[in-house]
Amino acid sequence: MRNMIRWQPINRPATWTTGMDRLFNEFMGHSIRKMEEETAACAWTPAVNILEREDGIVISADLPGLKAEDVEVTIDNGVLTIKGERTLEEVNDGETYHRVERSYGKFERSFSVPNSVDPKKIEARFVNGEMTLSLPKRDESKPRSVKIKVATE
């Protein structure tokens, strides 16, 4: 019995490309399962949101399964780098994985930081697998409102 697949025309080019890649790889003798396992093991890029506010920039990174000590955050020459590694959980005797869909391995994300950010005041919080970095702006770069008195004749 065949499984029904919902037709989604927006994804059709990506599906076609994936299908052609699989056909080519099968023709060339590569194992699809092995390629998928290799891709899952080395292609992990955590999702990141970057929000700018008047007083600074907030970077939020999804790092499920990690702890603060598993992640390194550095800033050098105006480039902020987040890196770490997520490892596959060990299995006990008598246990076998039948499917592994989570991605594992080393990751590294780098972002250019504007000159308006004060690198000495950057703070990080790690709660429930989400790292939030606060990058406050320098006082001189924050917007200021100056009231100007208008003379009347």
C-alpha positions as CSV (number, residue, x, y, z in Angstrom):
1,M,0.0,0.0,0.0
2,R,1.4,3.4,-0.9
3,N,1.3,6.3,1.4
4,M,-0.5,9.4,0.3
5,I,1.6,12.6,0.2
6,R,0.0,16.0,0.3
7,W,0.8,18.0,-2.9
8,Q,2.5,21.3,-2.0
9,P,3.3,23.2,-5.1
10,I,5.5,25.8,-3.3
11,N,7.9,23.0,-2.3
12,R,7.9,21.3,-5.6
13,P,11.3,22.6,-6.9
14,A,13.1,21.6,-3.7
15,T,11.5,18.2,-3.8
16,W,12.4,17.8,-7.5
17,T,16.0,18.7,-6.7
18,T,16.2,16.3,-3.8
19,G,14.7,13.6,-6.0
20,M,17.3,14.2,-8.7
21,D,20.1,14.2,-6.1
22,R,18.9,10.9,-4.8
23,L,18.6,9.4,-8.3
24,F,22.2,10.6,-9.1
25,N,23.6,9.3,-5.9
26,E,21.9,5.9,-6.3
27,F,23.3,5.8,-9.8
28,M,26.8,6.6,-8.5
29,G,26.5,3.8,-5.9
30,H,26.2,6.0,-2.8
31,S,23.9,4.8,0.0
32,I,21.2,7.3,0.7
33,R,20.8,6.2,4.3
34,K,24.5,6.7,4.9
35,M,24.5,10.1,3.3
36,E,21.5,11.2,5.5
37,E,23.2,9.9,8.6
38,E,26.4,11.9,7.7
39,T,24.4,15.0,6.9
40,A,22.5,14.8,10.2
41,A,25.7,14.3,12.1
42,C,27.6,17.3,10.8
43,A,25.0,19.8,9.6
44,W,23.6,21.4,12.7
45,T,23.1,25.2,12.7
46,P,21.1,26.5,15.6
47,A,18.3,28.9,14.8
48,V,19.0,32.5,15.8
49,N,16.9,35.7,16.2
50,I,18.4,39.1,16.2
51,L,16.4,42.1,17.5
52,E,17.6,45.7,17.6
53,R,16.2,48.1,20.2
54,E,17.0,51.7,21.0
55,D,19.4,50.7,23.8
56,G,21.0,47.6,22.2
57,I,20.8,44.4,20.3
58,V,19.4,41.1,21.6
59,I,20.5,37.8,20.0
60,S,18.5,34.6,20.9
61,A,19.9,31.2,20.0
62,D,18.0,27.9,20.2
63,L,20.4,25.4,21.8
64,P,18.2,22.5,22.9
65,G,19.9,19.8,24.9
66,L,22.9,22.0,25.8
67,K,24.0,23.6,29.0
68,A,25.8,27.0,29.4
69,E,29.1,25.2,29.9
70,D,28.7,23.5,26.5
71,V,28.7,26.8,24.6
72,E,31.5,29.3,24.1
73,V,30.8,33.0,23.2
74,T,33.6,35.3,22.1
75,I,33.9,38.7,20.4
76,D,37.0,39.6,18.4
77,N,37.5,42.5,16.0
78,G,33.8,43.3,15.8
79,V,32.7,39.6,15.2
80,L,30.6,37.8,17.8
81,T,31.0,34.0,17.7
82,I,28.8,31.3,19.3
83,K,30.2,27.8,19.1
84,G,29.8,24.5,20.8
85,E,28.9,20.8,20.3
86,R,25.9,18.6,20.8
87,T,26.7,14.9,21.1
88,L,24.5,11.9,20.6
89,E,23.3,10.4,23.8
90,E,24.9,7.1,24.8
91,V,22.8,4.0,24.5
92,N,22.8,1.2,27.1
93,D,23.1,-2.5,26.5
94,G,19.9,-3.8,24.9
95,E,19.0,-0.4,23.5
96,T,19.1,0.5,19.8
97,Y,18.2,3.7,18.0
98,H,15.7,3.0,15.2
99,R,15.6,6.6,14.0
100,V,17.8,9.6,14.7
101,E,16.4,12.8,13.4
102,R,18.1,15.3,15.6
103,S,21.3,16.9,14.3
104,Y,24.5,16.5,16.3
105,G,28.0,17.7,16.1
106,K,29.9,20.9,16.3
107,F,28.4,24.2,15.4
108,E,29.6,27.8,15.0
109,R,27.7,30.9,14.2
110,S,29.4,34.3,13.7
111,F,27.8,37.8,13.5
112,S,29.3,41.2,12.7
113,V,28.7,43.6,15.6
114,P,28.2,47.3,14.8
115,N,30.6,49.8,16.4
116,S,27.7,51.2,18.4
117,V,27.8,48.1,20.7
118,D,29.9,48.2,23.8
119,P,31.7,44.8,23.8
120,K,32.7,45.2,27.5
121,K,29.0,45.2,28.6
122,I,27.8,42.1,26.7
123,E,25.8,39.7,28.9
124,A,24.5,36.2,28.3
125,R,21.7,34.2,29.9
126,F,21.0,30.5,29.3
127,V,17.6,29.3,30.3
128,N,15.8,26.1,29.1
129,G,18.0,25.5,26.1
130,E,17.9,29.1,24.9
131,M,20.8,31.5,25.0
132,T,20.0,35.2,25.1
133,L,22.8,37.7,24.5
134,S,22.3,41.3,25.4
135,L,24.6,43.7,23.5
136,P,24.1,47.2,24.9
137,K,24.9,50.2,22.7
138,R,27.4,52.8,23.8
139,D,25.9,55.8,25.5
140,E,27.1,58.2,22.8
141,S,25.4,56.1,20.1
142,K,21.9,56.0,21.7
143,P,19.3,58.2,20.2
144,R,18.7,61.4,22.2
145,S,15.9,63.8,22.2
146,V,16.8,67.4,22.7
147,K,14.0,70.0,23.1
148,I,14.6,73.2,21.2
149,K,13.0,76.4,22.3
150,V,11.5,78.3,19.4
151,A,11.5,82.1,19.7
152,T,8.4,83.9,18.8
153,E,8.4,87.4,17.3
